[in-house]
Amino acid sequence: MTEKELSTVYLENEHGLIAPVALHLPEGDASLRLNRMLETIVQEGPYDSLIPAGFAGVLPAGTEVKAVTVKQDEKLAVVEFNGAFADYAKEDERKILEALTWTLTETPGVEKVQLWVDGEKLNEMPVGGTPLDRPLSRSIGINLQLNDGSSLSQSSPVVVYFSAATPDGVQYFVPVTRFVPAGNDPVKAALGELLQGPQRGDGLERVVTDNTKLESVEKSQDGVVTISLQDDMFEAGEKLPAQMMQSLVLTVAQNAEDSKVRIWVNGQKEVVGMDNQKYSEPVMRPETINAIPL
């Protein structure tokens, strides 16, 4: 039997990017749910058959999740693996950290992650030596894309959701971290990156048209972010592509502390997606994305 609720885990896609995938994990002890989520991202692990085509776990084969303890007052998940955890290639170290951190922090009440191996707390990663002197959090980013010549010390990260397709043609979203000049409004900066589109060769697709322009971003007292777009590709009253609308909502919410989002297009305050969602009313980011059929 599988659980009714979907669990989101972060897997590697065919292009080497880390993406959220929502799966029905086997039913089991609720207190071991985080263990099962991590076991799903182990290569050749116990739940390999649940992973859709085109995705793979990033934890080395043979990795065992010995314990996951959540310290609720610190919002900290403490994870202990066996020694096989260290059996990876140096170039995969960053992916492993991203997949682990983003998978565990999908759970409400978990914001930070600490890693142990065989009873010893890790102060650095075993192969590439990435420092682990402080707990991991989503501030490490995901799928980092550095602009040539951008100085990290004068930059701030924003997370943008582009689209990709499975080998079977199912569309899904991939978060990418880009670096923008520090001090910029994060929502405006993130939308600017979304409009620029994906990098060449990373298998990601544009989610807006070449003509989409950002007119304004406003945050109201009640915490709703309203974005106004201009795009002469769309007629008044036409239903807009759901991929485009959802990616805008995900990108805004990710960079605005999960605020509700409202989208106006070409001055129209009635905006409906092809998914029949009214995007001109404040919408929350979806609880789960990328529920990809097997």
N, C-alpha and C positions, 0 to 999 in steps of 0.2 A: 504493500500500500504506500502511496506517496502522500505527502502533506497537501492539504488544500491550498495553503498559502504558498506563494512563490518566494523563493530565497534568491537574492541577487548576489552572484559571485563574479569576480573579474578574471577573465580568461584572455589568452593571447589569440589574436586572429591571424589569418594567413599572411598578413603584411607585417606581423611582428608588433602590432599595437595592442594595448590592453583595453578591453571593452567589457562593460557590464552585460551579463546574460542572466535572465530570470528563469530559474528552474524549479520544478517540483521535486524536492529532495525526498528520500524515503522517510516514512514516519519513524519516530523514535523518541527517546527521552528528550523532553524540551530543554533540559539543562545542558544537553550535548549538541544543541543545534549549531553553535559556532564551530564545534569540532567537525561536524558534518560538512559545513560550508567550506572549511579549509581543506578537508579531505577531497572535496570536489576539484580543487585546483592543483592536486598532485598528479603529475604525469603517470599514466598507467595506474591510476588510483582506483579505489573501490567503486567510484561512481562514473567511471569513464563512459559507460553506456548511456548516461543521461546528457552527455555534452553534444550539442548540435554539430553537424559537419562544418568544418572550417575553423573550429576553435580547439584550443588545447590548454591544459593546465601549465603552470610555470614552475611549480615546486618540483624539485628533482624526484624521479621515481624512487620509491622506497622510503620517502619521507613519512614519518608517523607523527600524528598530532597527539602528544602524550597528555597534554592538559591545556585547557583554556579557562582562565579565571578572570572574572570581571570585577574590578574594584570600583563599586558604584560611586563612591564619594569622589573618586578621581576621574571617573569616566574612562578608565584605563583597562584594556584587555591585555592580560599577561599570557603569552603563548609559549608552550614548551614543545620543542621538536626533538626527534632523535638525531643521531649524528649524520644520517643520510641527507639532512637539510643542507649540509655544507658541500654537497657533491654537484656543483653547478659550474657552468662556464662564466668567467668574469664578466663577459658582455651581457649576461642575463641578470646580473645583480640588481640593477635598477628596476627591471620588470618585476622581479620577485618582490622587492620592497613595495612597489606600487600596487601589485595585485593583492598582497597580504593586507596592506593598510586600507585600501579602498573596500575590500571585501568585508573586513571586520567592522569598519566604521559605517557600513550600511545599516547596522543594527542601532536602533535608538538607544541612547545612553552610553554608546562607545564612541569616543572621539580620539583616543590615543592608544598606541600599541607598543608593547615591550616584548622583545624576543629573548627566549632562553633556549639553550641546547643542552640536553642531558644534565640538567641541574645547575648549569652555569649561565648567569646572565650575560648576554652578548654586549660588549662595549663597542664592537665594530663588526661589520659583516665578515664572514670567514674567508672569502676569496678576494674581493676587491678592496676590502678595508673601509667601506663606507662607515663613517662614525655613527654610533648608536648611543651616544652619551645622554641623549634626551629621548623621550618617547616619540615614536613616529606619529604623524597626523596627516590629514589630507593636504596640509600646507606643503608637503613634498611635491605636490603636483602629480600629473599623470600624462604620459606620452609627451614629454617636453619637446618643444620646437623652439630652438633659439634662432633669432634673426642674426644674420652676419653683422658683426660690428655693434651689437647691442650690449651695453654694459650692464651686467646683472646687478651691480651695486646701485644703479640708478633706475632699476626696472621693478615693476610689480607684476606678479603672475595673474593671468585671468584664464578661466577654463571655458572653452567653446565646444559646442556639440555639432560635429559634422555627421554626415550620413555615410554608410557603407552598405555593401550587399553580401550576403552569404553566397556560397557556390550555387545554391538553389534559387538565388535571386530575391531572398527575403531582405528587406531593408532594415537596418538597425542603426543606432547612434553610437558614435565613438567620441569620448571627451578628449580634448587636446589642450595642453597648457601652452599658452603663448606669453611672451613678455612684452609689456607696454611701458612707456615712460612713467616713472613713479609720479604720484600726485594726480594722475588722470582719474576721472570717474570710472570705477571698474565696470559698471554696466555699459556705459557708452563705449569704453575701450574694447570690451568683449564683443559687442555688436559690430564695432568697426572691423575686428578680426574675422568675425563670421561673414561679413559682407565681402572681405578680401578673398575668402575662399580657402580651400585646403592647399597644402603644398603639393607640388607635382610628385607623382610616383609613390604616394603613401596609401593609395587605394581608397582615399576618401572622396566624397562627392560634394559638390556645392549644394546647399539647401535653399538658397535664395537665387533669384535670377540675376543676370549681369546688370539689370537696371534698378535693382532695389537700392533705395537711399534711405538713410536714417534722418528723419526730420527732428525728432526731439525725444527725450527721455525725462519723464517726470515721476517723482515719488510723492504720493499723497500722505497726509497725516496718518491715515489708517494702514500705511505700509503697502499700498498697492503701487506697483511700478507700471506706468502707462508708456508704451512705446508707439510712436507715430512713424509710419513708413510711407514713402512714395514709391510707386512701381507702375509704370504705364503699360506693363504686360497684362494687368488685370482690369477687367471691366467692373463698374459698380454692380454690386449684388452677386458677382461671380463667387462660387465657393473656391477657397484658396487651398493649395496643396497641404495636406495634413503634415507631411514631413517638414515642410517649411515652418508651419505654425508651432509644431511640437519642439522643433530645434530652437526656435526663438524663446519659447517658454523655459526650456531646460537651461539655456544659456543665461537668460536674465536671472532666473531663480538661483542658479549656482553662484552667481556673482553678487547677489543681493540678499544673502542670508535667508534664502527660501521664501522671499516675499511672493505674494500673489502677483500675477502678470495680466495686463490687459493690452490688446494690440489693436491699433487703428491703422487703416490703410487708405491712402489717397483721400484723407479727410473723412472717410466713411466710418461711422461709429457703429455700424452693423457689420461685423466680420465673422463669417462662418467658415470653418474648414470642411474639407471633403469628408472628414470623420464626423461631421454634423455637430462638432463642438462649437459653442459660441465663444470666440476668442476676444470679442469686444466687451465681454463681462469678465471680471477678475477670475482667473483660473489658477489653481495650485499646480505645482509641478506634479506629474503623476507619481504615485507610490512606487510603481515598478515600470521599467521600460525594457525593451528587447526580450520579450517572451517569445523566443524563436522556436518554432516547432521542430521536433526531431526528424 
